[in-house]
Amino acid sequence: MENAKEFEKETVSRLSAIETKLDMLVDSCTPCRAKMENVNDMAHEALQSAKSAHHRLDEHKKEFKKELDAYKESTRWTIGISIAVASSILGLIEWLIGR
């Protein structure tokens, strides 16, 4: 247990040192800094594009659900009317046979 904590502390310390050195390298290199800023801009644009796509998909999903609900309702109505007509016809046939 003690070794795991020491290992964790050592790992965090080394990663921190590596991060500091990378920051220093990027800061000392003007083209590197420009590329990093460009990468950040591209990442931001990609994030905005993904959010926009999700928004459009959500809108399409809402529209599809409305259309599906309308289709289900019309199908229920059609089946209901069909059953009513069939029942009426069968009732008429029974009445005619029973005469």
SVG drawing of the C-alpha trace seen along z (x, -y; Angstrom):
<svg xmlns="http://www.w3.org/2000/svg" viewBox="-88 -33 100 50">
<polyline fill="none" stroke="black" stroke-width="0.4" points="0.0,0.0 2.8,-2.4 4.6,-1.5 1.5,-2.3 1.2,-5.8 4.9,-6.4 4.6,-5.3 1.6,-7.6 3.4,-10.6 6.5,-9.9 4.3,-9.5 2.4,-12.8 5.7,-14.6 7.3,-13.3 4.2,-14.1 4.1,-17.6 7.8,-18.1 7.1,-16.9 4.1,-19.2 6.2,-22.1 9.0,-21.3 6.4,-21.0 4.9,-24.4 8.4,-26.0 9.2,-24.4 5.9,-25.6 6.4,-29.1 9.9,-29.4 8.9,-28.3 6.8,-30.9 5.7,-28.6 4.8,-25.9 2.7,-28.4 0.9,-29.4 0.2,-25.8 -1.1,-25.2 -3.5,-28.2 -4.6,-26.9 -5.2,-23.5 -7.3,-25.1 -9.3,-27.1 -9.9,-23.9 -11.0,-22.0 -13.4,-24.8 -14.9,-24.8 -15.3,-21.0 -17.0,-21.2 -19.4,-23.9 -20.1,-21.9 -20.8,-18.8 -23.2,-20.7 -25.0,-22.1 -25.3,-18.7 -26.7,-17.3 -29.2,-20.2 -30.3,-19.4 -30.6,-15.7 -32.8,-16.5 -35.1,-18.7 -35.4,-15.9 -36.1,-13.4 -39.0,-15.6 -40.4,-16.0 -40.2,-12.2 -41.9,-11.5 -44.8,-13.9 -45.2,-12.2 -45.1,-8.8 -47.7,-9.7 -49.9,-11.2 -49.5,-7.9 -50.4,-5.8 -53.5,-7.9 -54.7,-7.7 -54.0,-4.0 -56.1,-3.5 -58.9,-5.6 -58.8,-3.5 -58.9,-0.2 -61.7,-1.5 -63.8,-2.5 -63.1,0.8 -64.2,2.8 -67.3,0.7 -68.2,1.1 -67.5,4.9 -69.6,5.2 -72.5,3.3 -72.3,5.5 -72.2,8.7 -75.2,7.4 -77.1,6.7 -76.3,10.2 -77.4,11.8 -80.6,9.8 -81.3,10.8 -80.6,14.5 -82.7,14.4 -85.7,13.1"/>
</svg>
